[in-house]
């Protein structure tokens, strides 16, 4: 890396860059849901007012995004990791590690006990990344995204 990456809270001015970043790695329904979510997030929608989103910025360019939210309909001790992606061009430079560390450190300050994340069961790189960060597979929803497309649920005690 030619300079240090900065992890900071996302602001309204980041919306377009965040959507473009997600578009570079996801498509179809994922992109539709990301656009819908960030439309609500950046407009201060009451339902997601307490969600947090962070961006990784390098030389003025958004190169990663991550977020978290409480389980709206359950206990306040468990949180979910939100959209998490690092630009393909900048992968392998520990940016994803820094983003995940930021979330985990924030949640520990709030005394949150557990963090969950979901992944497409075919995304072995993402699943390995989470397992390398001490997440454990906790469940699988068969055919969640479509026939033969499972959703894997991973969790980590903080």
N, C-alpha and C positions, 0 to 999 in steps of 0.2 A: 504494500500500500504506500502510495506516495505521501499521504498525510493521514492524520488520525481521523477515525470515524467518530462522529458525534451522535449520541443517542439523546433524543429530546421528545417532549410531548408533541404530538401532531396538532396542527392548527388548521383552520379553514383554508389557508393558502396552499396547504399540502394536498388537498382533495384530488386534484387532477393528476398529480404525480403518483399518488397512492393507487388510484384506479389504473393508471397506465402500467404501474409495476405489477399489479395483480393480473392485468390483461396479458402481460408478457409470460405469465406462468400458468394461468388458468383460462378456461374458456367456458362456453355454454352456460349451464346453470350456475356454476361458480361465479362467473363474471356478473351475471344478472343479480345474484344475491349480494355480491360485494358492492355493486353500484347502489343497490337498495339500502344496504346497511350503512355505507358511508354517507349516503344522502341524508339519512336520519341522524347519524352521529354528528356530522358537521353542521346540522341545523338545530342541535341541542334538543333532540326529541326526548320527552320526559321518560319514556320507557328505558332508554339506554343512557341516560344522563350520567350515571356513575361508571360507565365503561371507561377504560383508558386505552389510548392508542399512542404508540411511540413510533418514531421513524429513525432510521439510521441515515445520516447525512454525511457525504464525503465530497469535499470541494464544492459545496453548494448543490449537490445532486442527491435526491432521495434514492438510496440504494437498498433499503430494506424497510419493512413494516412489521409490527407485531401489536397485539392488543390482548386485553383480558376483560372478563366480565364475571359478575357473580352469577350463580345459578338462580335466575329470577324467581323460580317457582319452588325453591327448596331452601336448604340451609345456607346460612351466611358463611359457613366454614369452608365451603368448596367453591372454587372458581374455575372458569374455562378459559383456555387460551384461544384467542381469536385469530383472525387472518394473520398468517406468518409467512413471509416470503423475503428472500434476498435476491436481488438481480443476478441472473445467471453469470454475468460478467464479473461479479464480485464474490462469487461463492468460493469457499476454500480459504478465505481471509479472516475467519473467526468473527465475522459480522453477526452471523446467526447466533453464535455463542454469546456475544455481548448483548444482543437484543433479549435473548432468553434470560440471561443473568439479570438484566434490568427488571423484567417482570417478576422473577422469583424473589429478588431482593425487596421490591415494593410490597409484594404479598406477605413476605415474612414480617415486615414492619407492621403490617395490619393484623398480624397473628393468624393469617389464613392457614389452614391445616393441609389442604390438598388442592392440587392443580390438575385438571383434566385437559385432554386434547383428543381430537379425532383426526383420522387420516384415512384416505383411500387405502384399502388393503393391498392394492397393487403398488403403492408408492413405498417400495422397500428402502429407498434412501431416506425418506422422511422418518419412517419407523425406526431405522437404525440410528438416526440422529437423536430421536427422543430416548431410545433405549441407552445410548451412550451418555445421556444426561439423566440417567437413573429413573426414567419413566418405565412402568411395567404395563404390559398388555392386561387389560381388565375385562374386555368384552369385545364382541364382534356382532354387528348387525348384518346378517346375511342379505345380499341383494339390495342393500339400502339405496345405493345410487342407481341401480339397474341390475338386470340379470347378470350374475357373476361379478358384480361390483360391490364388495363388502365395505362397511365402515368399521375401522378398528378404533377402539377406545383405549387410551392409555392414561395412566394416572401416576402422580408422584407426590409423596408426602414431603411437605416443606419443613 
